[in-house]
Amino acid sequence: MVKPVFADRLLKATREYGPLCVGIDPHEDMLPALFGPVGAASITRWGQAVVEQCTGRVGIVKPQAALFERWGSKGVAALEKVCEAATKAGLIVLLDAKRGDIGSTAAGYARGYLSSSACCKCDAITVNPYMGVETIEPFVEEAEKARKGVIVLARTSNPGAADFQAATNDGEPVFQRVARSLQPLAERLMSKEGKWSGLMLVVGATSPDEARKVREVAPKSLFLVPGYGAQGASAGEAMSGFRRGPGGMEGGVVNASRSVTYLPGTDEAETADQWDEAIAKAINAAQNDLRAAAGYPDDEPSQR
């Protein structure tokens, strides 16, 4: 049986559960003592526990590679274990690694994460386009073969993003030019219905007007939207670049990390059951908030 292309799988997940993507970010100064001394072993246990609570509640997770890599080879092994657990649980894994380079180096990154033989099981990876469209090509080639996705930075949510991304080039903001330039590549990663592409764009929830500008030039690219929750953006702002779909607003996923996995009280949980209950409640709250803003039916996925 031929595996569906990435865009179709992501759309199916968001239509079933809603647009929430849970970030798996093992901040060493925020991990609950419940998981043991901070290190590769504890971030493995914590990451796998987050995966367990996401299963049946959301369709997508986003591990942050840097916070695993900080622990060296054992941290990379932890990342692989967490990604493998998420894959086995049926979750779509967006690896936040922000790779980007030229020629054979870019091809090496692409094969290392997107190929069928990749050790780190993920469905898509974030990529930095700063060195030009040619640096994205190896990732798209590998994604085509493996029926996976590529996520390119366009308008990020960090305060300093405007330093370069909002600068104009021939009257057009750089972030909009990036999005426009990628559309020929986007056509190669289209969903079966031909409406959405698995060449995603990172578009921050903290700049809703600019999200709409990106949508103008990238009508088919799914968005990965950071900035919701801890960074202050509302559910409505996060989906400002979405469009009406069969069951509600669609067009990407909205990431929440700290507001879901590090909410007040989780660091003080004395038992695994207490932590599980708190994380499940936070995931359901964020999912319901986003589903309501998107106009989805108000039945909770976790109760289906």
LINCORLIN-V195967 format. One record per residue. N is the residue number from 1. OMEGA is omega in whole degrees, 0 to 359 (NA if undefined). BURIAL is + if it has 9 or more other ideal C-beta (glycine too) atoms within 8 Angstrom, else -. Layout:
# LINCORLIN-V195967
n=(N N)
omega=(OMEGA OMEGA)
burial=(BURIAL BURIAL)
This chain:
# LINCORLIN-V195967
n=(1 2 3 4 5 6 7 8 9 10 11 12 13 14 15 16 17 18 19 20 21 22 23 24 25 26 27 28 29 30 31 32 33 34 35 36 37 38 39 40 41 42 43 44 45 46 47 48 49 50 51 52 53 54 55 56 57 58 59 60 61 62 63 64 65 66 67 68 69 70 71 72 73 74 75 76 77 78 79 80 81 82 83 84 85 86 87 88 89 90 91 92 93 94 95 96 97 98 99 100 101 102 103 104 105 106 107 108 109 110 111 112 113 114 115 116 117 118 119 120 121 122 123 124 125 126 127 128 129 130 131 132 133 134 135 136 137 138 139 140 141 142 143 144 145 146 147 148 149 150 151 152 153 154 155 156 157 158 159 160 161 162 163 164 165 166 167 168 169 170 171 172 173 174 175 176 177 178 179 180 181 182 183 184 185 186 187 188 189 190 191 192 193 194 195 196 197 198 199 200 201 202 203 204 205 206 207 208 209 210 211 212 213 214 215 216 217 218 219 220 221 222 223 224 225 226 227 228 229 230 231 232 233 234 235 236 237 238 239 240 241 242 243 244 245 246 247 248 249 250 251 252 253 254 255 256 257 258 259 260 261 262 263 264 265 266 267 268 269 270 271 272 273 274 275 276 277 278 279 280 281 282 283 284 285 286 287 288 289 290 291 292 293 294 295 296 297 298 299 300 301 302 303 304)
omega=(181 179 178 177 185 183 179 180 180 178 179 181 181 178 179 187 190 189 183 170 182 177 177 187 183 177 187 180 182 181 179 180 180 185 176 180 185 180 184 182 182 179 173 180 181 181 179 178 176 178 182 180 178 185 181 180 178 179 189 173 182 175 178 188 186 184 170 183 180 182 175 185 179 176 177 177 178 178 180 180 180 178 179 178 179 179 179 179 179 179 173 185 174 182 180 183 177 177 179 180 185 170 185 178 177 179 178 176 183 179 183 183 186 184 179 180 182 179 179 186 175 182 178 181 177 185 178 185 190 182 172 184 182 181 179 185 181 179 179 178 181 179 177 183 185 181 180 184 177 184 187 177 176 178 186 189 182 184 183 184 183 181 180 188 181 176 183 176 186 176 181 177 182 182 180 177 177 181 180 184 184 187 174 176 180 181 182 182 185 174 181 181 175 182 185 181 175 168 185 176 173 181 187 177 182 179 186 179 180 175 179 177 177 180 180 184 180 186 184 183 172 181 164 190 171 175 178 177 187 180 168 182 179 178 179 178 182 183 181 178 180 179 181 177 183 183 183 179 178 181 179 179 181 183 171 181 184 183 180 187 180 180 182 178 182 180 181 181 182 180 178 180 178 179 179 183 181 181 179 180 180 178 180 181 179 180 181 177 180 179 179 180 180 180 178 174 188 173 184 178 184 182 181 NA)
burial=(- - - + + + + + + + + + + + + - + + + + + + + + + + + + - - + + - + + + - - + + + + + + + + + + + + + + + + + - + + + + + + + + + - + + + - + - - + + + + + + + + + + + + + + - + - + + + + + + + - + + + - - - - + + - + + + + + + + - - + - + + + + + + + + + + - + - + - + + + + + + + + + + - + + + + + + + + + + + + - - - + - - - + + - - - - - + + + + + + + + + - + + - + + + + + + + - - - - + + + + + + + + + + + + + - + + + + + + - + + - + + + + + + + + + + - + - + - + - + + + + + + - - + - - + + + + + + + + + + + + + + + + - - + + - + - - - - + + + - + + + - + + + - + + + + + + + + + - + - - - + + + - -)
